[in-house]
Amino acid sequence: MIAAEKAIGRIPFEQHHNNPGFDILSEDPVTGISYFIEVKGHHDSSSNTDVADAIELHSNVIGPVTAIDLATQHVVVLGQTVVVSATTSFGDGITPAALSSIAQGDILRVSGNTMADGSIQATRIERKPAGTAFRVTGTSSSTDATGHTLMINALTVDFSGATLSDFPSGGPADGQLVEASGSTL
């Protein structure tokens, strides 16, 4: 997968073996778009090769819309500001393919490039059905180890009842790339 990403001109970064959510962070140096790629597979001992069974492109956020600004082409999903542009593609369930077809309370899956200010420059937006689990990936800040909370942009995440994977014994800390998921966040 690393070689394939390099062949199409992206800069891939292999993540730690037990990284939550994805295995490869691949960046397009021309567009600045980041791709979160998860590869599931097995080792075929008879041919001594690694075989991919599934490859999934992860989204930045899946959750409900809490604000829409048609004038600035911004939408807020789980506390994440999403910027829509002429290059944003929309899923088949969003017609016409425009921000004006989205309503507060819709559950959206957003993929795109995380900008320096934490906003997401959307490359793809899809509507998901009610009951879809929420998920957000971003850089943690304002981490409170005692209160078991952290921030991912404007979203406060309570991790007091969460299963923590691959964190040091002290738990999450500011500046870490984290993925939070659940039926509520």
TATA-V724165 format. One record per backbone hydrogen bond with DSSP energy under -0.5 kcal/mol. NH is the residue of the N-H (numbers start at 1). CO is the residue of the C=O. E is the energy in kcal/mol with one decimal. If there is no record, write none. Layout:
NH/CO/E + NH/CO/E
This chain:
5/1/-2.4 + 6/2/-2.3 + 7/3/-2.3 + 8/4/-1.1 + 9/6/-1.7 + 10/5/-2.3 + 11/27/-3.3 + 12/10/-0.7 + 13/25/-2.4 + 15/23/-3.4 + 19/16/-2.4 + 23/37/-2.5 + 24/37/-2.6 + 25/13/-2.5 + 26/24/-0.6 + 26/35/-2.8 + 27/11/-2.3 + 28/33/-2.6 + 29/9/-0.6 + 29/27/-0.7 + 32/28/-2.7 + 35/26/-3.0 + 36/58/-0.6 + 37/24/-2.9 + 37/35/-0.7 + 38/56/-3.1 + 40/54/-3.1 + 42/51/-2.2 + 44/42/-0.6 + 44/49/-3.4 + 45/43/-0.9 + 47/44/-0.5 + 48/44/-1.2 + 49/44/-1.6 + 51/42/-3.3 + 53/40/-3.2 + 54/40/-2.2 + 56/38/-2.9 + 58/36/-3.5 + 58/56/-0.7 + 60/110/-2.4 + 61/110/-1.6 + 62/135/-3.2 + 63/108/-2.1 + 65/106/-2.1 + 66/76/-2.7 + 67/76/-1.0 + 69/74/-3.1 + 73/69/-1.2 + 74/69/-1.9 + 75/82/-2.1 + 76/67/-2.7 + 77/75/-0.5 + 77/80/-2.3 + 78/64/-1.5 + 80/77/-2.1 + 81/79/-0.5 + 82/75/-3.3 + 82/80/-0.5 + 83/120/-3.2 + 84/73/-3.0 + 84/82/-0.5 + 88/85/-1.5 + 89/123/-2.4 + 91/125/-2.7 + 94/91/-2.0 + 95/93/-0.7 + 98/96/-2.2 + 101/98/-1.8 + 102/99/-1.9 + 105/65/-2.3 + 106/103/-2.0 + 107/128/-0.6 + 108/63/-2.9 + 108/106/-0.6 + 109/126/-2.9 + 110/61/-3.0 + 110/108/-0.5 + 111/124/-2.6 + 113/121/-2.1 + 115/113/-0.6 + 115/119/-3.2 + 118/115/-2.1 + 120/81/-2.9 + 121/113/-3.1 + 121/119/-0.6 + 122/83/-2.3 + 122/120/-1.1 + 123/111/-3.0 + 124/111/-2.0 + 125/89/-2.1 + 126/109/-2.3 + 128/107/-3.2 + 132/129/-1.6 + 134/182/-2.8 + 135/62/-2.2 + 136/180/-2.3 + 137/60/-2.4 + 138/178/-2.3 + 140/176/-2.8 + 141/151/-1.7 + 144/149/-3.3 + 145/143/-0.6 + 148/144/-1.4 + 149/144/-1.5 + 150/157/-1.8 + 151/141/-3.1 + 152/155/-2.5 + 153/139/-0.5 + 154/79/-1.6 + 155/152/-1.9 + 156/154/-0.5 + 157/150/-3.5 + 157/155/-0.6 + 158/156/-0.5 + 159/148/-2.6 + 159/157/-0.7 + 160/148/-0.6 + 162/159/-1.0 + 164/162/-0.6 + 165/163/-0.5 + 171/168/-2.7 + 175/140/-3.3 + 176/173/-1.3 + 178/138/-3.2 + 178/176/-0.7 + 180/136/-2.7 + 182/134/-2.2
